[in-house]
Each structure stands twice: as structure tokens, then as C-alpha cells.
Amino acid sequence: GVPVNSRVSSKIQQLLNTLKRPKRPPLKEFFVDDFEELLEVQQPDPNQPKPEGNQMNVLKGEPLGVVTNWPPSLLAALQRWGTTQPKAPCLTALDTTGKATYTLTYG
């Protein structure tokens, strides 16, 4: 026989429902096991646009000379040349017209 204010009850119920919910979603929601999909060979879409333009080829530079004091590894070579010539170009990327777009320096 005690009168109950339904407004307070609903707020308390809402608070209880909020507290019952997990704080973080379970890990299985973050990770999807798509191993079977990776094993399937996907067929190319017949409506996919075809590539245009000429095929790109690798340019061959001048042959390397025989040097007796070469560094033992690529990292050692980068370290050596980076300290002796810090602003020298190390790598250059070309666009389709042959113009240099990006140049990476040793320093």
C-alpha cells in the first residue's frame, strides 16, 4: 500500500540498465576471422576498367665499380653516406612523364 512515484522508478531502472551494460565491447566484435575468405581466389570483376597507357619498365643505371671498402650492409652504407653527404639525393620517384616528383635525401 505504499504509493510509488513511477518517475523515480524509471530513472532508477534506467541507471541500473546502464550499469549492467558492459563498459567495453567483447574482443570478438573487434576481430573478424576472414581466413576462409583469404583462401578463396577472387575473380576479377568483368566491369572493372582496364588499365590505360604504356607499361612501365625499370631503368638500368650505370654499372657499379668494384670498391674494396664497401660497407657490409645496406644500413651501414646509408649510415656512412648519410654522415658524409647529408643533403645528397638518395632516392628519386618519377611520375608518368618522367619528371621528379619526390626526392629523398640522406640527411
C-alpha positions as CSV (number, residue, x, y, z in Angstrom):
1,G,0.0,0.0,0.0
2,V,2.9,2.5,-0.3
3,P,2.5,4.9,-3.2
4,V,5.4,4.7,-5.6
5,N,6.4,7.5,-7.9
6,S,6.8,5.9,-11.3
7,R,9.1,8.7,-12.5
8,V,11.8,7.9,-9.8
9,S,11.4,4.2,-10.5
10,S,12.0,4.6,-14.2
11,K,15.1,6.7,-13.5
12,I,16.5,4.1,-11.1
13,Q,15.7,1.4,-13.7
14,Q,17.5,3.3,-16.4
15,L,20.5,3.7,-14.1
16,L,20.5,0.0,-13.4
17,N,20.3,-0.9,-17.1
18,T,23.2,1.5,-17.8
19,L,25.3,-0.1,-15.1
20,K,24.5,-3.6,-16.3
21,R,25.9,-2.9,-19.8
22,P,29.5,-3.9,-20.4
23,K,31.9,-1.0,-20.4
24,R,33.8,-2.3,-23.4
25,P,32.5,-4.5,-26.2
26,P,33.9,-8.1,-26.3
27,L,37.0,-8.7,-28.3
28,K,35.2,-10.9,-30.8
29,E,33.4,-7.8,-32.1
30,F,36.8,-6.2,-32.9
31,F,38.4,-9.1,-34.7
32,V,36.8,-10.9,-37.7
33,D,38.2,-14.2,-38.7
34,D,38.3,-13.9,-42.5
35,F,40.8,-16.7,-43.1
36,E,38.4,-18.6,-45.3
37,E,37.8,-15.5,-47.4
38,L,41.6,-15.1,-47.9
39,L,41.9,-18.6,-49.2
40,E,39.3,-18.1,-51.9
41,V,40.7,-16.8,-55.2
42,Q,38.6,-13.7,-56.1
43,Q,37.7,-13.5,-59.7
44,P,38.2,-10.1,-61.3
45,D,35.1,-8.0,-62.0
46,P,34.4,-8.1,-65.7
47,N,33.1,-4.5,-65.5
48,Q,36.3,-3.2,-63.9
49,P,38.0,-0.6,-66.0
50,K,41.1,-1.8,-67.9
51,P,44.5,-0.1,-67.4
52,E,45.5,2.6,-69.8
53,G,48.8,3.9,-71.0
54,N,52.2,2.3,-71.6
55,Q,53.7,-0.4,-69.4
56,M,56.4,0.9,-67.2
57,N,59.9,-0.6,-67.3
58,V,62.8,-0.4,-64.9
59,L,65.6,1.9,-65.9
60,K,69.1,0.4,-65.7
61,G,71.8,2.8,-64.4
62,E,75.5,2.7,-64.9
63,P,77.3,-0.4,-63.6
64,L,78.8,-0.3,-60.1
65,G,82.5,0.0,-59.8
66,V,84.5,-2.5,-57.8
67,V,85.2,-0.9,-54.4
68,T,87.1,-2.7,-51.7
69,N,85.8,-0.6,-48.7
70,W,82.1,-1.1,-49.2
71,P,80.0,-1.3,-46.0
72,P,78.9,-4.8,-45.0
73,S,75.2,-4.0,-45.1
74,L,72.6,-1.6,-46.6
75,L,72.1,0.1,-43.2
76,A,75.8,0.6,-42.8
77,A,76.0,2.1,-46.2
78,L,73.1,4.5,-45.5
79,Q,74.8,5.5,-42.2
80,R,78.1,6.1,-43.9
81,W,76.8,8.1,-46.9
82,G,74.3,9.9,-44.7
83,T,77.0,11.3,-42.4
84,T,79.4,12.2,-45.2
85,Q,76.9,13.7,-47.6
86,P,73.8,14.6,-45.6
87,K,72.0,16.6,-48.3
88,A,72.8,14.4,-51.3
89,P,69.8,12.7,-53.0
90,C,69.3,9.1,-52.0
91,L,66.1,8.2,-53.9
92,T,64.0,9.9,-56.5
93,A,60.5,9.0,-57.6
94,L,59.4,9.9,-61.1
95,D,55.8,10.5,-62.4
96,T,54.5,9.0,-65.6
97,T,56.0,11.8,-67.7
98,G,59.5,11.3,-66.3
99,K,59.6,14.3,-64.0
100,A,60.9,14.0,-60.5
101,T,58.1,14.2,-58.0
102,Y,59.8,13.2,-54.7
103,T,63.4,13.2,-53.8
104,L,64.6,11.6,-50.6
105,T,67.9,12.8,-49.2
106,Y,70.3,11.0,-46.8
107,G,70.0,13.6,-44.0
